[in-house]
Structure formats: structure tokens, C-alpha cells
Amino acid sequence: MLDMSWGEVMLIGGVALIVIGPKDLPKALRTLGQITTKVRRMAGEFQSQFNEAIREAELEEVRRDVEGVKRTVDAARPSFNPVDTIRNEIRTAVEGRAGGPSAAKDSAKDATGDVGSFDVPRPTPEQQTAQMHGAAAPSAAAETSPTIPDSKPETGPTP
């Protein structure tokens, strides 16, 4: 408590017995106990109020930090829109491919000016027309193969 040894407590008790007297000593000790209890209670209340004030101060600091982060996010929100970013990238890629074979050749040129060998041949206008009307496109082999005029296709045995 106050770092007093048993000898010191006995000395204080002896002096109190002589000064107060044996008849009033129990009342004095009870009053001393009540006063000690009140002092401890007041110290506990003071400590709890002090801790509460510290928590409120820390809470206020945390609240300010959260508001700062919120302001930062709100400031960044209009400039960052992932949907618009993706839409613009796709539009740029589609427009780059829609430029035709010259755009592909231009993009395929390396530092020496050579064109890469990844050009895909485009269908002829006849092939495009055939594809649009649902007919099979004539192949290059069919165009070069000789056809027999006035031949009838075989349909099977005749009765």
C-alpha cells in the first residue's frame, strides 16, 4: 500500500491507542476505513473519466482520419471509372482493326520497316456475296477445276 513494514504499522497503532484511547479507537478506525473507501472511489471515478476522455480523443482522431480517407476517395471517384476505361480501350482496339489491311500493315512494321507475315487474305466480293445469301462460297479449287457441260447429276438408280 504505502510500503510500510509491520513494525511501522504496529508503532502507528500503538501511538493511535495512546492518543485516541481504547474506547474511541474502533470508531476512529471505522471512520478511517470509510474515508479510505471514499478516496478510493473518487480516485476510481477520476481514472475512469480520464480514460473515457482519452478514448473520446482517440475516437475523434480516428473519426478525422476516416473523414480524410473518405474525402480522398470522393475526390478520386470522378476521375476513375473502370467501365468507361474498358469501353474506351475496346473502342480503340476495334477502331484500330477497322482501319483495314493498310492499318494492319502499318502496325506490323517493325523498326526496319519490314511488314510481318501475319496478314490474313480477305474474301473476294463474290465470296462475300455468296456468304450473305447463305450459299457456300466457291473454293479456289472449285474455280480452277474443269466442269463437264450438259452433265446431269446422279440421283440414283432409275426404275
Z-matrix of the N, CA and C atoms (Angstrom, degrees):
N
C 1 1.447
C 2 1.517 1 109.79
N 3 1.313 2 118.03 1 -75.23
C 4 1.469 3 120.62 2 176.62
C 5 1.525 4 110.49 3 -116.53
N 6 1.323 5 115.72 4 23.23
C 7 1.467 6 122.32 5 -177.68
C 8 1.531 7 111.88 6 53.67
N 9 1.309 8 114.40 7 52.09
C 10 1.475 9 119.48 8 176.02
C 11 1.520 10 107.80 9 -106.81
N 12 1.311 11 115.46 10 138.89
C 13 1.457 12 120.15 11 178.71
C 14 1.529 13 109.44 12 -84.23
N 15 1.343 14 116.12 13 168.93
C 16 1.463 15 120.16 14 179.90
C 17 1.528 16 111.25 15 -62.79
N 18 1.277 17 115.74 16 -32.11
C 19 1.476 18 118.42 17 178.93
C 20 1.516 19 111.36 18 -65.67
N 21 1.302 20 117.02 19 -41.50
C 22 1.461 21 120.25 20 179.15
C 23 1.525 22 110.83 21 -67.01
N 24 1.332 23 117.38 22 -39.10
C 25 1.464 24 120.74 23 178.16
C 26 1.527 25 109.60 24 -63.48
N 27 1.329 26 118.15 25 -41.44
C 28 1.480 27 121.95 26 179.70
C 29 1.531 28 110.35 27 -65.44
N 30 1.313 29 116.99 28 -38.79
C 31 1.464 30 120.67 29 178.77
C 32 1.531 31 110.34 30 -64.36
N 33 1.366 32 117.48 31 -44.75
C 34 1.465 33 121.28 32 179.08
C 35 1.527 34 109.31 33 -63.97
N 36 1.337 35 117.24 34 -41.88
C 37 1.476 36 120.68 35 178.53
C 38 1.512 37 111.46 36 -62.25
N 39 1.329 38 117.82 37 -40.42
C 40 1.477 39 120.70 38 178.30
C 41 1.514 40 111.27 39 -64.65
N 42 1.325 41 117.09 40 -43.83
C 43 1.463 42 120.03 41 179.50
C 44 1.526 43 109.70 42 -64.92
N 45 1.346 44 118.54 43 -41.44
C 46 1.462 45 121.86 44 179.17
C 47 1.522 46 110.42 45 -63.80
N 48 1.333 47 118.55 46 -36.79
C 49 1.464 48 121.83 47 179.41
C 50 1.522 49 110.84 48 -66.41
N 51 1.318 50 114.92 49 -38.20
C 52 1.461 51 118.17 50 179.80
C 53 1.526 52 110.25 51 -74.08
N 54 1.345 53 118.67 52 -43.82
C 55 1.457 54 121.58 53 -175.39
C 56 1.523 55 111.16 54 -72.91
N 57 1.324 56 117.99 55 -48.12
C 58 1.473 57 121.71 56 -175.25
C 59 1.515 58 110.77 57 -82.09
N 60 1.258 59 115.75 58 -40.13
C 61 1.461 60 120.32 59 -177.84
C 62 1.514 61 110.36 60 101.38
N 63 1.335 62 115.52 61 154.42
C 64 1.466 63 119.11 62 -176.28
C 65 1.525 64 113.47 63 -68.31
N 66 1.329 65 117.72 64 -26.66
C 67 1.453 66 120.87 65 -177.15
C 68 1.533 67 111.96 66 -73.76
N 69 1.321 68 120.97 67 -39.95
C 70 1.473 69 124.78 68 -176.60
C 71 1.539 70 112.69 69 -96.33
N 72 1.316 71 117.83 70 -2.63
C 73 1.464 72 120.38 71 -176.88
C 74 1.541 73 112.48 72 -63.75
N 75 1.347 74 121.51 73 -42.93
C 76 1.477 75 119.10 74 178.10
C 77 1.529 76 112.65 75 -61.39
N 78 1.365 77 118.27 76 -40.17
C 79 1.471 78 120.49 77 176.89
C 80 1.518 79 110.97 78 -62.44
N 81 1.293 80 117.23 79 -42.57
C 82 1.465 81 121.81 80 -179.25
C 83 1.528 82 110.39 81 -64.29
N 84 1.328 83 116.67 82 -41.49
C 85 1.461 84 119.10 83 179.12
C 86 1.541 85 111.24 84 -67.52
N 87 1.352 86 116.70 85 -39.26
C 88 1.470 87 119.91 86 177.05
C 89 1.523 88 109.96 87 -62.79
N 90 1.337 89 117.76 88 -45.21
C 91 1.465 90 121.49 89 178.57
C 92 1.522 91 110.24 90 -62.58
N 93 1.314 92 117.59 91 -41.27
C 94 1.465 93 121.71 92 177.98
C 95 1.540 94 110.13 93 -62.18
N 96 1.325 95 117.85 94 -41.52
C 97 1.469 96 121.95 95 177.51
C 98 1.523 97 111.52 96 -63.08
N 99 1.357 98 116.91 97 -42.23
C 100 1.466 99 120.39 98 179.16
C 101 1.529 100 110.84 99 -65.20
N 102 1.313 101 115.90 100 -42.07
C 103 1.463 102 119.68 101 178.96
C 104 1.533 103 109.71 102 -63.75
N 105 1.321 104 116.93 103 -42.64
C 106 1.464 105 121.32 104 178.74
C 107 1.534 106 110.39 105 -61.66
N 108 1.347 107 116.68 106 -42.00
C 109 1.460 108 121.00 107 178.55
C 110 1.528 109 110.67 108 -62.35
N 111 1.355 110 116.96 109 -43.98
C 112 1.466 111 120.36 110 179.16
C 113 1.523 112 111.43 111 -63.61
N 114 1.318 113 116.96 112 -40.93
C 115 1.463 114 120.63 113 179.90
C 116 1.539 115 110.01 114 -64.81
N 117 1.347 116 116.31 115 -42.07
C 118 1.467 117 119.93 116 178.89
C 119 1.534 118 110.68 117 -64.37
N 120 1.341 119 115.68 118 -42.23
C 121 1.466 120 119.41 119 179.36
C 122 1.523 121 110.30 120 -62.54
N 123 1.338 122 117.48 121 -44.89
C 124 1.464 123 120.16 122 179.04
C 125 1.531 124 111.19 123 -63.53
N 126 1.333 125 117.06 124 -38.41
C 127 1.466 126 120.06 125 178.22
C 128 1.535 127 110.42 126 -65.96
N 129 1.340 128 117.08 127 -39.49
C 130 1.467 129 120.81 128 177.32
C 131 1.518 130 111.70 129 -64.12
N 132 1.355 131 116.98 130 -42.41
C 133 1.467 132 120.48 131 177.94
C 134 1.524 133 111.17 132 -64.24
N 135 1.334 134 115.28 133 -41.79
C 136 1.457 135 119.25 134 178.62
C 137 1.527 136 110.18 135 -62.40
N 138 1.331 137 115.99 136 -43.40
C 139 1.458 138 119.67 137 -179.55
C 140 1.532 139 110.87 138 -65.65
N 141 1.332 140 118.54 139 -41.11
C 142 1.463 141 120.43 140 178.89
C 143 1.534 142 111.10 141 -66.20
N 144 1.327 143 118.08 142 -40.10
C 145 1.463 144 120.73 143 176.99
C 146 1.524 145 110.95 144 -65.35
N 147 1.321 146 116.14 145 -39.20
C 148 1.456 147 120.72 146 178.43
C 149 1.537 148 109.86 147 -64.46
N 150 1.334 149 117.07 148 -44.66
C 151 1.470 150 120.34 149 177.98
C 152 1.527 151 111.66 150 -63.93
N 153 1.336 152 116.37 151 -37.76
C 154 1.468 153 120.29 152 177.93
C 155 1.528 154 110.88 153 -65.12
N 156 1.329 155 116.60 154 -40.31
C 157 1.467 156 120.19 155 178.00
C 158 1.529 157 110.26 156 -64.33
N 159 1.320 158 116.83 157 -39.04
C 160 1.467 159 120.08 158 178.27
C 161 1.526 160 109.93 159 -65.57
N 162 1.350 161 117.07 160 -43.37
C 163 1.468 162 120.50 161 178.24
C 164 1.522 163 110.98 162 -61.30
N 165 1.319 164 116.99 163 -42.00
C 166 1.463 165 120.25 164 178.62
C 167 1.523 166 110.80 165 -64.10
N 168 1.333 167 116.89 166 -40.02
C 169 1.461 168 120.03 167 178.47
C 170 1.525 169 110.07 168 -64.69
N 171 1.351 170 116.80 169 -42.77
C 172 1.456 171 119.94 170 177.78
C 173 1.527 172 110.49 171 -66.51
N 174 1.325 173 116.58 172 -39.08
C 175 1.455 174 120.82 173 178.40
C 176 1.528 175 110.55 174 -63.78
N 177 1.318 176 116.82 175 -40.68
C 178 1.459 177 120.72 176 177.99
C 179 1.528 178 110.15 177 -64.02
N 180 1.336 179 116.49 178 -39.01
C 181 1.464 180 120.36 179 178.21
C 182 1.531 181 110.34 180 -65.89
N 183 1.311 182 116.83 181 -42.63
C 184 1.466 183 120.60 182 177.68
C 185 1.526 184 109.78 183 -64.30
N 186 1.319 185 117.54 184 -40.90
C 187 1.468 186 121.66 185 178.65
C 188 1.529 187 110.23 186 -60.91
N 189 1.332 188 117.01 187 -41.57
C 190 1.464 189 120.13 188 177.96
C 191 1.527 190 111.12 189 -64.89
N 192 1.343 191 116.76 190 -40.25
C 193 1.463 192 120.20 191 177.99
C 194 1.525 193 111.02 192 -62.74
N 195 1.325 194 116.58 193 -43.22
C 196 1.470 195 120.82 194 179.88
C 197 1.523 196 110.12 195 -64.11
N 198 1.317 197 117.54 196 -41.78
C 199 1.464 198 120.39 197 178.57
C 200 1.528 199 110.95 198 -64.03
N 201 1.331 200 117.19 199 -37.61
C 202 1.468 201 120.98 200 176.83
C 203 1.519 202 111.66 201 -63.39
N 204 1.324 203 116.32 202 -43.06
C 205 1.464 204 120.18 203 177.56
C 206 1.528 205 110.08 204 -64.85
N 207 1.318 206 116.18 205 -40.24
C 208 1.469 207 120.68 206 179.72
C 209 1.531 208 110.34 207 -62.74
N 210 1.334 209 116.41 208 -42.45
C 211 1.464 210 119.75 209 178.27
C 212 1.527 211 110.77 210 -63.55
N 213 1.322 212 116.99 211 -40.03
C 214 1.462 213 120.83 212 179.04
C 215 1.519 214 110.92 213 -63.31
N 216 1.324 215 116.43 214 -42.89
C 217 1.470 216 120.51 215 179.20
C 218 1.524 217 110.16 216 -65.70
N 219 1.323 218 116.87 217 -42.48
C 220 1.468 219 119.76 218 178.95
C 221 1.523 220 111.34 219 -63.44
N 222 1.319 221 117.15 220 -35.67
C 223 1.464 222 120.24 221 179.49
C 224 1.526 223 110.81 222 -70.71
N 225 1.331 224 117.78 223 -32.98
C 226 1.463 225 121.09 224 -178.26
C 227 1.518 226 112.22 225 -84.47
N 228 1.309 227 118.13 226 -19.19
C 229 1.467 228 121.40 227 -174.56
C 230 1.523 229 113.49 228 -59.69
N 231 1.342 230 121.40 229 -48.05
C 232 1.468 231 119.14 230 -177.54
C 233 1.527 232 112.98 231 -65.09
N 234 1.312 233 119.02 232 -29.68
C 235 1.452 234 120.42 233 -176.41
C 236 1.516 235 112.36 234 -83.60
N 237 1.307 236 119.78 235 -15.63
C 238 1.462 237 121.99 236 -178.65
C 239 1.515 238 109.49 237 -119.51
N 240 1.323 239 115.26 238 109.55
C 241 1.453 240 121.02 239 176.43
C 242 1.517 241 106.93 240 -132.24
N 243 1.342 242 117.98 241 103.09
C 244 1.461 243 119.56 242 -173.89
C 245 1.522 244 113.20 243 -62.75
N 246 1.324 245 118.70 244 -32.84
C 247 1.465 246 120.45 245 -179.55
C 248 1.527 247 109.89 246 -65.46
N 249 1.327 248 117.07 247 -46.11
C 250 1.470 249 119.87 248 178.62
C 251 1.527 250 111.04 249 -64.50
N 252 1.310 251 117.06 250 -37.73
C 253 1.462 252 120.50 251 179.59
C 254 1.523 253 110.54 252 -62.20
N 255 1.335 254 116.90 253 -46.69
C 256 1.467 255 120.77 254 179.53
C 257 1.519 256 110.36 255 -65.23
N 258 1.336 257 117.05 256 -42.70
C 259 1.465 258 121.11 257 179.90
C 260 1.526 259 110.32 258 -59.76
N 261 1.321 260 117.84 259 -43.66
C 262 1.462 261 120.98 260 -179.74
C 263 1.522 262 111.53 261 -66.30
N 264 1.338 263 117.56 262 -38.53
C 265 1.460 264 119.99 263 179.00
C 266 1.526 265 110.99 264 -65.92
N 267 1.328 266 117.05 265 -41.59
C 268 1.461 267 120.44 266 178.90
C 269 1.525 268 110.09 267 -65.72
N 270 1.328 269 117.07 268 -43.26
C 271 1.463 270 120.94 269 179.54
C 272 1.532 271 110.34 270 -61.11
N 273 1.318 272 117.63 271 -42.15
C 274 1.455 273 121.32 272 179.24
C 275 1.524 274 110.56 273 -63.99
N 276 1.328 275 116.95 274 -41.83
C 277 1.462 276 120.48 275 179.97
C 278 1.519 277 111.11 276 -66.01
N 279 1.334 278 117.39 277 -41.33
C 280 1.466 279 121.15 278 -179.80
C 281 1.520 280 110.06 279 -67.58
N 282 1.299 281 117.81 280 -42.82
C 283 1.465 282 120.49 281 179.56
C 284 1.520 283 110.74 282 -65.78
N 285 1.317 284 117.35 283 -33.00
C 286 1.464 285 120.78 284 178.11
C 287 1.517 286 111.12 285 -67.90
N 288 1.318 287 118.23 286 -37.19
C 289 1.466 288 121.58 287 178.68
C 290 1.517 289 111.50 288 -78.40
N 291 1.330 290 117.16 289 -28.37
C 292 1.462 291 120.54 290 -178.41
C 293 1.519 292 111.61 291 -72.73
N 294 1.304 293 117.87 292 -8.21
C 295 1.456 294 121.21 293 -179.52
C 296 1.514 295 112.95 294 -67.63
N 297 1.334 296 118.57 295 -13.08
C 298 1.459 297 121.61 296 176.74
C 299 1.504 298 112.14 297 93.73
N 300 1.346 299 115.63 298 -171.53
C 301 1.459 300 119.26 299 -176.20
C 302 1.512 301 112.67 300 -66.52
N 303 1.321 302 117.74 301 -29.34
C 304 1.462 303 118.23 302 179.39
C 305 1.524 304 109.85 303 -66.53
N 306 1.342 305 117.15 304 -36.38
C 307 1.465 306 119.91 305 177.52
C 308 1.510 307 109.68 306 -67.92
N 309 1.348 308 117.18 307 -37.28
C 310 1.459 309 120.04 308 178.90
C 311 1.521 310 109.86 309 -67.68
N 312 1.331 311 117.19 310 -40.29
C 313 1.459 312 119.52 311 179.26
C 314 1.517 313 110.75 312 -66.77
N 315 1.338 314 116.28 313 -39.79
C 316 1.457 315 119.39 314 179.06
C 317 1.512 316 110.82 315 -63.98
N 318 1.322 317 116.45 316 -39.73
C 319 1.459 318 118.64 317 -178.64
C 320 1.507 319 111.49 318 -76.20
N 321 1.364 320 117.24 319 -20.88
C 322 1.458 321 120.31 320 -178.37
C 323 1.520 322 112.31 321 -85.08
N 324 1.302 323 118.99 322 -10.35
C 325 1.460 324 121.27 323 -179.00
C 326 1.518 325 109.20 324 -69.13
N 327 1.300 326 115.08 325 133.28
C 328 1.449 327 118.27 326 175.94
C 329 1.522 328 109.70 327 -95.24
N 330 1.308 329 115.83 328 -165.05
C 331 1.461 330 119.96 329 -175.47
C 332 1.526 331 111.83 330 -64.52
N 333 1.342 332 117.58 331 -25.98
C 334 1.467 333 119.44 332 -179.56
C 335 1.514 334 112.41 333 -86.14
N 336 1.333 335 117.33 334 -8.50
C 337 1.455 336 120.18 335 179.25
C 338 1.511 337 112.50 336 93.80
N 339 1.347 338 117.94 337 2.33
C 340 1.464 339 120.44 338 179.58
C 341 1.515 340 109.73 339 -77.63
N 342 1.324 341 114.49 340 150.35
C 343 1.446 342 121.00 341 178.74
C 344 1.518 343 108.01 342 -96.86
N 345 1.327 344 116.83 343 137.82
C 346 1.460 345 120.74 344 179.42
C 347 1.513 346 110.96 345 -70.23
N 348 1.324 347 117.21 346 167.71
C 349 1.456 348 121.97 347 -175.55
C 350 1.517 349 111.90 348 -101.48
N 351 1.309 350 118.99 349 28.74
C 352 1.459 351 120.77 350 -177.63
C 353 1.522 352 112.50 351 -104.03
N 354 1.310 353 119.24 352 17.48
C 355 1.453 354 121.42 353 177.66
C 356 1.523 355 109.41 354 -67.41
N 357 1.305 356 116.37 355 134.52
C 358 1.463 357 122.44 356 178.87
C 359 1.522 358 107.01 357 -100.97
N 360 1.340 359 118.35 358 131.54
C 361 1.473 360 118.76 359 -179.70
C 362 1.522 361 110.16 360 -67.85
N 363 1.301 362 115.55 361 141.14
C 364 1.465 363 121.25 362 179.56
C 365 1.522 364 108.57 363 -89.19
N 366 1.332 365 117.41 364 148.44
C 367 1.467 366 119.31 365 178.94
C 368 1.530 367 110.94 366 -68.18
N 369 1.307 368 114.99 367 150.99
C 370 1.468 369 120.36 368 178.47
C 371 1.514 370 108.91 369 -73.29
N 372 1.326 371 118.05 370 162.46
C 373 1.464 372 120.10 371 178.73
C 374 1.523 373 112.44 372 -58.02
N 375 1.347 374 117.99 373 -35.47
C 376 1.462 375 120.19 374 178.75
C 377 1.521 376 110.96 375 -64.74
N 378 1.342 377 115.29 376 -40.97
C 379 1.469 378 119.58 377 179.19
C 380 1.530 379 110.52 378 -65.76
N 381 1.317 380 116.31 379 -38.78
C 382 1.463 381 119.50 380 178.63
C 383 1.521 382 110.88 381 -64.83
N 384 1.333 383 117.43 382 -42.06
C 385 1.462 384 120.95 383 179.02
C 386 1.516 385 110.67 384 -63.70
N 387 1.302 386 116.25 385 -42.93
C 388 1.459 387 120.32 386 179.67
C 389 1.529 388 110.68 387 -63.58
N 390 1.290 389 117.02 388 -39.36
C 391 1.464 390 120.27 389 179.40
C 392 1.520 391 110.99 390 -66.71
N 393 1.324 392 117.35 391 -37.30
C 394 1.461 393 120.57 392 -179.09
C 395 1.518 394 111.30 393 -68.97
N 396 1.321 395 118.68 394 -32.43
C 397 1.456 396 122.32 395 -178.69
C 398 1.515 397 112.56 396 -90.62
N 399 1.311 398 117.78 397 1.67
C 400 1.452 399 121.47 398 174.99
C 401 1.505 400 113.97 399 87.26
N 402 1.277 401 119.09 400 1.28
C 403 1.459 402 121.07 401 178.52
C 404 1.510 403 109.23 402 -85.56
N 405 1.303 404 114.96 403 155.69
C 406 1.459 405 118.93 404 177.80
C 407 1.514 406 108.64 405 -71.19
N 408 1.279 407 116.07 406 139.10
C 409 1.455 408 119.68 407 -179.57
C 410 1.512 409 109.00 408 -73.31
N 411 1.312 410 117.01 409 137.16
C 412 1.468 411 118.53 410 177.87
C 413 1.512 412 109.56 411 -66.94
N 414 1.292 413 114.98 412 134.57
C 415 1.461 414 118.88 413 -179.21
C 416 1.509 415 109.20 414 -84.34
N 417 1.295 416 116.97 415 166.02
C 418 1.456 417 121.38 416 -179.75
C 419 1.519 418 109.63 417 -67.00
N 420 1.328 419 118.53 418 -32.98
C 421 1.462 420 121.50 419 179.75
C 422 1.524 421 110.12 420 -69.65
N 423 1.330 422 117.43 421 -37.10
C 424 1.453 423 120.39 422 -179.99
C 425 1.512 424 111.04 423 -69.36
N 426 1.313 425 117.16 424 -32.37
C 427 1.452 426 119.96 425 -179.72
C 428 1.517 427 111.24 426 -70.21
N 429 1.296 428 119.26 427 -31.84
C 430 1.465 429 122.00 428 -176.99
C 431 1.521 430 112.69 429 -92.52
N 432 1.335 431 118.04 430 -14.29
C 433 1.467 432 119.03 431 -178.68
C 434 1.521 433 109.47 432 -78.79
N 435 1.325 434 115.90 433 141.05
C 436 1.461 435 118.64 434 -179.13
C 437 1.523 436 109.88 435 -73.30
N 438 1.298 437 116.47 436 144.87
C 439 1.458 438 121.49 437 177.54
C 440 1.516 439 109.22 438 -109.84
N 441 1.271 440 116.88 439 149.12
C 442 1.460 441 121.47 440 -179.77
C 443 1.521 442 107.12 441 -94.54
N 444 1.315 443 117.93 442 118.69
C 445 1.452 444 119.32 443 -179.33
C 446 1.532 445 110.09 444 -74.47
N 447 1.316 446 116.03 445 151.81
C 448 1.449 447 125.40 446 177.42
C 449 1.524 448 112.69 447 57.45
N 450 1.264 449 117.95 448 29.21
C 451 1.464 450 118.98 449 175.57
C 452 1.505 451 108.18 450 -98.37
N 453 1.313 452 115.79 451 142.99
C 454 1.454 453 120.42 452 179.67
C 455 1.503 454 108.42 453 -98.61
N 456 1.276 455 115.89 454 142.39
C 457 1.453 456 117.41 455 177.69
C 458 1.516 457 109.82 456 -72.46
N 459 1.290 458 114.33 457 146.65
C 460 1.458 459 119.04 458 179.65
C 461 1.509 460 108.83 459 -77.31
N 462 1.312 461 115.17 460 131.41
C 463 1.458 462 119.99 461 179.11
C 464 1.515 463 111.27 462 -114.49
N 465 1.281 464 118.42 463 -4.92
C 466 1.450 465 120.89 464 -179.33
C 467 1.508 466 110.43 465 124.98
N 468 1.316 467 117.79 466 -174.70
C 469 1.477 468 120.84 467 -178.73
C 470 1.527 469 111.00 468 -68.64
N 471 1.297 470 116.14 469 144.91
C 472 1.465 471 120.64 470 178.47
C 473 1.527 472 109.70 471 -97.55
N 474 1.290 473 118.94 472 143.30
C 475 1.473 474 120.30 473 -177.47
C 476 1.480 475 114.27 474 -79.85
